[in-house]
């Protein structure tokens, strides 16, 4: 049974979500501060399969917690933004969240997002995903969920890893935003949805900072293309 950690200070909401998600095959654990979420992830106990992290938490806020968590943990993370402002959602994605939802959200929608990320995680360890993929000095090892530039590790989130893997598989070809959303987030591209664009932007930054001799070109109205030679 997948184990999901929810970090939200609304105890009534946590109880409601635990009941609903529990009835749909998920084991739910709740904490109510960012500090407790970080402590739980570093505790050495069974690692959750995914984290649901609220932006507005007492003490340390969810975005600050996300920044810290991404320094040591790559598990799938869904952010909940009560303010619902696009800038909050984009900031969460830029700091390493895999997906986001505006609050209040329907438990059914949160369930769908969690299940999508869990499907992605399962797909990335399936038989077809085991083969290491190389392009120039960049290598992706799906079985380990690790990326390397030469011998140096390249820290990618789960969504970024999935986007990079698909772009490498289709090097020189245009991959649509809808296809990348399905591959990286296991859900359809929604209207005004910029999540995949933020993930691509972060990938570009990381590739550039590491000196990777590859570039991701945006093809207007079509999607993205990976090209050798920065």
PEZI-V374605 format. One record per residue. N is the residue number from 1. PSI is psi in whole degrees, -180 to 180 (NA if undefined). Layout:
# PEZI-V374605
{{N,PSI} {N,PSI}}
This chain:
# PEZI-V374605
{{1,122} {2,139} {3,122} {4,129} {5,126} {6,126} {7,102} {8,136} {9,-6} {10,97} {11,-34} {12,-41} {13,-41} {14,-41} {15,-43} {16,-45} {17,-39} {18,-40} {19,-48} {20,-50} {21,-34} {22,-35} {23,-8} {24,29} {25,18} {26,141} {27,122} {28,135} {29,134} {30,140} {31,164} {32,8} {33,158} {34,-38} {35,-41} {36,-35} {37,-45} {38,-44} {39,-40} {40,-42} {41,-25} {42,7} {43,-18} {44,-5} {45,174} {46,128} {47,133} {48,155} {49,-21} {50,158} {51,133} {52,117} {53,119} {54,143} {55,-44} {56,93} {57,151} {58,149} {59,-126} {60,131} {61,168} {62,-34} {63,-40} {64,-40} {65,-42} {66,-44} {67,-44} {68,-43} {69,-39} {70,-10} {71,-19} {72,-5} {73,135} {74,14} {75,156} {76,137} {77,128} {78,124} {79,142} {80,123} {81,107} {82,-29} {83,-26} {84,9} {85,137} {86,-36} {87,-35} {88,-41} {89,-45} {90,-42} {91,-41} {92,-43} {93,-40} {94,-29} {95,-6} {96,6} {97,150} {98,-34} {99,173} {100,159} {101,142} {102,140} {103,148} {104,145} {105,156} {106,134} {107,-34} {108,-38} {109,-41} {110,-42} {111,-45} {112,-41} {113,-43} {114,-47} {115,-36} {116,-44} {117,-35} {118,-37} {119,-40} {120,-45} {121,-40} {122,-40} {123,-34} {124,-8} {125,11} {126,168} {127,-39} {128,-16} {129,7} {130,-24} {131,130} {132,138} {133,131} {134,146} {135,111} {136,-131} {137,-2} {138,132} {139,141} {140,132} {141,91} {142,-36} {143,-32} {144,-11} {145,46} {146,147} {147,145} {148,143} {149,104} {150,-122} {151,-2} {152,129} {153,145} {154,115} {155,112} {156,143} {157,171} {158,-45} {159,-43} {160,-41} {161,-45} {162,-41} {163,-47} {164,-41} {165,-43} {166,-41} {167,-39} {168,-38} {169,-31} {170,33} {171,130} {172,-9} {173,154} {174,127} {175,126} {176,156} {177,-37} {178,-43} {179,-43} {180,-37} {181,-43} {182,-41} {183,-47} {184,-35} {185,-7} {186,43} {187,161} {188,155} {189,128} {190,161} {191,135} {192,19} {193,118} {194,11} {195,-48} {196,-32} {197,-36} {198,-41} {199,-41} {200,-41} {201,-44} {202,-38} {203,-45} {204,-45} {205,-44} {206,-40} {207,-43} {208,-44} {209,-31} {210,-5} {211,26} {212,131} {213,54} {214,154} {215,149} {216,114} {217,136} {218,128} {219,108} {220,125} {221,1} {222,-46} {223,-137} {224,155} {225,135} {226,129} {227,136} {228,139} {229,108} {230,NA}}
